[in-house]
Amino acid sequence: VAAVYRALLKTYQPQNIGIYGCSAGGQLTAQAVAWFQKAGLPRPGGIGMFCAGADYWTEGDSGKARQIFYGPPNTGLQRDNPYLKHVDPQDPLAYPLHSAAVMAKFPPSLLITATRDLALSSVVHTHSVLVREGVQAQLHVWEGLDHAFFYDPDLPQSREVHEVVVRFFERYLGASAPAPGR
């Protein structure tokens, strides 16, 4: 992610770059913003964290509800995730939500989830921390739908999500002109 972002910065101003992802990609988007801060890179013009927040997806009540919908074979806990089981749960590069200073430097953020999304609590908590830290943040929650529901193009709500995403990035990204002198 950082390599692609650095390459884009050679041609575009950071305020003209948007980053988003869904599920693990949504969490990766939050992690990328934290990493950009540590690396001294400018923040992008806007980001989208869809069906994920800036914390592990099982945090909060919706993570506990996982067993109701999917049963107990995998606990969904960080310690059981092969990619994250050796990561300090307080490390803001992995879990930006654990650092108010990191969260306060986030760009305008769009958060999308649904009431049956197992990451709902993480998304809602991320939104509340962003707002508390003074970051422009939008939260959109669709009723009665599951995790990443908008991947089904036949759902009318999928078109609604796409319209929300387009409006958000049109509002927060600058003109698409290349950076001066590049």
Order of alpha helices (4+ residues) and beta strands (2+ residues): alpha-beta-alpha-beta-alpha-alpha-alpha-beta-alpha-beta-alpha
